[in-house]
Amino acid sequence: MIESTKAIVLSAIKFKDTSLIVKCYTQKGIKTYLVKGVLSKNTKSKKFKIAYFQTFTLLDIIAKHNNKGQLNYINEIRVYQPLHNVYTDVYKNTIALFLAEILSNILKEESENPTLFSFLESSIIWLDTHDKTANFHILFLLILTKHLGFYPNTPNESDSFFNLQEGTFSFHKPIASYISNEKFNLFKSLIGTNFEAFSKVELNAKTRQELLEILIQYFVLHLPEFRKPKSLAILQAVFN
């Protein structure tokens, strides 16, 4: 089936000598494409530029989708929203690689999810067009849980604990897998905020790392297939 869709590049892996296997989140769900000859030294044989397949590139594509979990093929391609800073700013680029690795690992459905696609698209554009982005990945992961089905419940003023296993705030101490005290207050402050507001919050490297560790643990508890990203160590090194 030939389909037109927007697509967000999540990963690109070399296949043989001259080709790439590219995983994208599209308006049709997760799709994986075999892009032949893109790494060839013979420029005449190249149909597409390798720059199209950088992490988080926002594409308009016309592709042949087999819808059987097999490799798909791109017929036509163009960048519909060029990114200017994600690839040149080391901090933004590190964040993009980290989040793309997580998304590539946890997004499996080959079905439409317009609200998730819209969230990813608008978030990537926000990352590219704003200066204060050191906290971006933390809030991104929390908002992502809303689209994955385990966003925390709304806290009450009297709550003192967050149950990571249940995804709930409570006044009573849970039996296991919870946060409290300073970490609780930090996590609670994330609920209901947006990128603009959270970008203005001053966090030191230690606090940012603690919040990230909480969110990683939260994902581990709620997604059986989730594994800690290899790029986590790089992210922590860059932001220390």
C-alpha positions as CSV (number, residue, x, y, z in Angstrom):
1,M,0.0,0.0,0.0
2,I,1.4,3.4,-1.0
3,E,0.8,6.0,1.8
4,S,1.7,9.6,2.5
5,T,2.6,10.4,6.1
6,K,4.7,12.6,8.3
7,A,7.5,10.8,10.0
8,I,9.9,11.4,12.9
9,V,13.3,9.6,12.6
10,L,14.2,7.6,15.7
11,S,17.1,5.6,14.6
12,A,19.2,4.7,11.6
13,I,21.4,1.6,11.5
14,K,23.9,0.7,8.8
15,F,22.8,-2.3,6.7
16,K,25.5,-4.0,4.6
17,D,27.8,-1.4,3.0
18,T,25.6,1.2,1.5
19,S,22.1,1.0,3.0
20,L,20.3,2.0,6.2
21,I,17.5,0.5,8.3
22,V,15.6,3.5,9.6
23,K,13.0,3.4,12.3
24,C,10.4,6.2,12.3
25,Y,7.4,7.1,14.3
26,T,4.8,8.1,11.7
27,Q,1.2,9.2,11.6
28,K,0.6,5.5,10.9
29,G,2.5,4.3,13.9
30,I,6.0,2.8,14.1
31,K,7.5,2.0,10.7
32,T,10.9,0.6,9.7
33,Y,12.3,1.3,6.3
34,L,15.1,-0.1,4.2
35,V,16.8,2.8,2.5
36,K,19.1,1.4,-0.2
37,G,22.2,3.1,-1.5
38,V,22.1,6.1,0.8
39,L,25.7,5.5,2.0
40,S,27.1,4.8,-1.5
41,K,30.1,6.9,-2.6
42,N,28.5,7.0,-6.0
43,T,26.4,10.2,-5.8
44,K,24.6,9.4,-9.0
45,S,23.1,6.3,-7.5
46,K,21.8,8.0,-4.4
47,K,18.1,8.6,-4.3
48,F,18.1,10.3,-0.9
49,K,20.5,12.4,1.2
50,I,21.9,10.8,4.4
51,A,21.0,14.1,6.2
52,Y,17.3,13.1,6.0
53,F,17.9,10.3,8.5
54,Q,19.4,12.2,11.4
55,T,17.8,11.7,14.8
56,F,14.4,13.6,15.1
57,T,14.4,14.8,11.5
58,L,10.8,15.7,10.7
59,L,9.9,14.3,7.3
60,D,7.0,14.1,4.8
61,I,7.3,10.8,3.0
62,I,5.4,8.7,0.5
63,A,6.2,5.1,1.2
64,K,5.2,1.6,0.4
65,H,3.8,0.1,3.6
66,N,3.3,-3.7,3.8
67,N,1.6,-3.5,7.2
68,K,2.9,-7.0,8.1
69,G,5.8,-6.0,10.4
70,Q,8.3,-6.3,7.6
71,L,10.6,-3.6,6.2
72,N,9.0,-0.8,4.2
73,Y,10.3,1.3,1.4
74,I,10.3,5.1,0.9
75,N,9.4,6.4,-2.6
76,E,9.6,10.2,-1.9
77,I,10.9,12.3,0.9
78,R,11.2,15.9,2.1
79,V,12.0,17.7,5.3
80,Y,8.8,19.6,6.3
81,Q,10.2,21.3,9.4
82,P,14.0,21.9,9.3
83,L,15.8,21.7,12.6
84,H,18.6,24.2,13.1
85,N,20.0,23.7,16.6
86,V,19.4,20.0,17.5
87,Y,22.3,18.9,15.4
88,T,24.8,21.7,16.2
89,D,24.2,22.2,20.0
90,V,25.9,19.4,21.9
91,Y,23.4,19.6,24.8
92,K,20.3,19.4,22.5
93,N,21.9,16.7,20.4
94,T,22.6,14.6,23.5
95,I,19.0,15.0,24.7
96,A,17.7,14.1,21.3
97,L,19.8,10.9,21.1
98,F,18.8,9.9,24.6
99,L,15.1,10.4,24.0
100,A,15.1,8.8,20.6
101,E,16.7,5.7,22.0
102,I,14.0,5.5,24.6
103,L,11.2,6.0,22.0
104,S,12.7,3.5,19.6
105,N,12.7,0.9,22.4
106,I,9.2,1.4,23.8
107,L,7.1,2.4,20.8
108,K,6.0,-0.8,19.0
109,E,2.4,-0.2,17.7
110,E,1.9,0.0,14.0
111,S,-1.3,1.9,14.4
112,E,-2.3,5.6,14.4
113,N,-2.0,7.7,17.5
114,P,-2.5,11.3,16.5
115,T,-2.1,12.8,20.0
116,L,1.2,11.0,20.6
117,F,2.5,12.1,17.2
118,S,1.5,15.7,17.8
119,F,3.2,15.6,21.2
120,L,6.4,14.3,19.7
121,E,6.4,16.7,16.8
122,S,5.7,19.8,18.9
123,S,8.2,18.8,21.6
124,I,11.0,18.4,19.1
125,I,10.3,21.8,17.5
126,W,10.2,23.3,21.0
127,L,13.6,21.7,21.8
128,D,15.1,23.1,18.6
129,T,13.7,26.7,19.0
130,H,14.4,27.4,22.6
131,D,17.6,28.2,24.5
132,K,17.0,26.9,28.0
133,T,16.6,23.1,27.5
134,A,18.6,21.5,30.3
135,N,15.4,20.3,32.0
136,F,13.6,19.3,28.8
137,H,14.2,15.6,28.8
138,I,12.9,15.2,32.3
139,L,9.5,16.8,31.6
140,F,9.3,15.1,28.2
141,L,9.5,11.7,29.9
142,L,6.9,12.6,32.4
143,I,4.4,13.9,29.8
144,L,5.2,10.8,27.6
145,T,3.7,8.6,30.4
146,K,0.4,10.3,29.8
147,H,0.4,8.9,26.2
148,L,1.6,5.5,27.5
149,G,-1.1,5.2,30.1
150,F,0.6,5.6,33.4
151,Y,0.7,9.4,34.1
152,P,0.6,10.1,37.9
153,N,-2.7,11.0,39.5
154,T,-3.2,14.6,40.6
155,P,-1.6,15.2,44.1
156,N,-3.4,16.7,47.1
157,E,-1.7,19.2,49.4
158,S,-1.7,16.7,52.2
159,D,0.2,14.0,50.2
160,S,3.7,13.1,51.3
161,F,4.5,10.0,49.2
162,F,4.4,8.9,45.6
163,N,3.8,5.3,44.9
164,L,5.9,4.5,41.9
165,Q,4.3,1.1,41.4
166,E,0.8,2.4,41.4
167,G,1.5,5.8,39.9
168,T,-0.4,7.6,42.7
169,F,0.2,10.3,45.3
170,S,-0.9,9.5,48.8
171,F,-0.8,10.6,52.4
172,H,0.0,7.1,53.7
173,K,3.4,5.5,53.2
174,P,3.3,2.8,50.5
175,I,4.8,-0.6,51.3
176,A,7.5,-0.4,48.6
177,S,8.7,1.6,45.5
178,Y,8.0,5.1,46.6
179,I,9.6,8.5,46.9
180,S,9.2,11.0,49.8
181,N,10.8,14.1,51.3
182,E,12.8,16.3,48.9
183,K,12.6,13.9,46.0
184,F,8.8,13.8,46.5
185,N,8.6,17.6,46.4
186,L,10.7,17.8,43.2
187,F,8.6,15.1,41.5
188,K,5.3,16.7,42.6
189,S,6.4,20.1,41.1
190,L,6.5,18.5,37.7
191,I,2.8,17.6,37.6
192,G,0.8,20.0,35.4
193,T,3.7,22.2,34.3
194,N,4.9,22.8,30.7
195,F,8.2,23.1,28.9
196,E,8.2,26.9,29.1
197,A,7.6,27.1,32.8
198,F,9.9,24.2,33.7
199,S,12.7,25.6,31.6
200,K,12.9,28.6,34.0
201,V,13.4,26.3,37.0
202,E,17.0,26.3,38.2
203,L,18.2,22.8,38.8
204,N,21.7,21.7,39.6
205,A,23.2,18.6,38.0
206,K,22.6,16.5,41.1
207,T,18.9,17.4,41.3
208,R,18.4,16.9,37.6
209,Q,20.0,13.5,37.8
210,E,17.8,12.5,40.8
211,L,14.7,13.4,38.9
212,L,15.8,11.5,35.9
213,E,16.6,8.4,38.0
214,I,13.1,8.6,39.5
215,L,11.6,8.7,36.0
216,I,13.8,5.8,34.7
217,Q,12.7,3.7,37.7
218,Y,9.0,4.7,37.0
219,F,9.4,3.5,33.4
220,V,11.0,0.2,34.5
221,L,8.1,-0.5,36.8
222,H,5.4,0.2,34.3
223,L,6.9,-1.1,31.0
224,P,8.1,-4.7,31.2
225,E,10.0,-4.3,27.9
226,F,11.8,-1.1,29.0
227,R,15.6,-1.2,29.4
228,K,17.8,1.6,30.5
229,P,19.2,3.5,27.5
230,K,22.9,3.1,26.7
231,S,23.0,6.9,26.1
232,L,22.1,7.6,29.7
233,A,25.7,7.7,30.8
234,I,26.6,10.1,28.0
235,L,23.7,12.4,29.0
236,Q,24.8,12.4,32.6
237,A,28.4,13.2,31.6
238,V,27.4,16.1,29.3
239,F,25.1,17.7,32.0
240,N,27.5,17.3,34.9
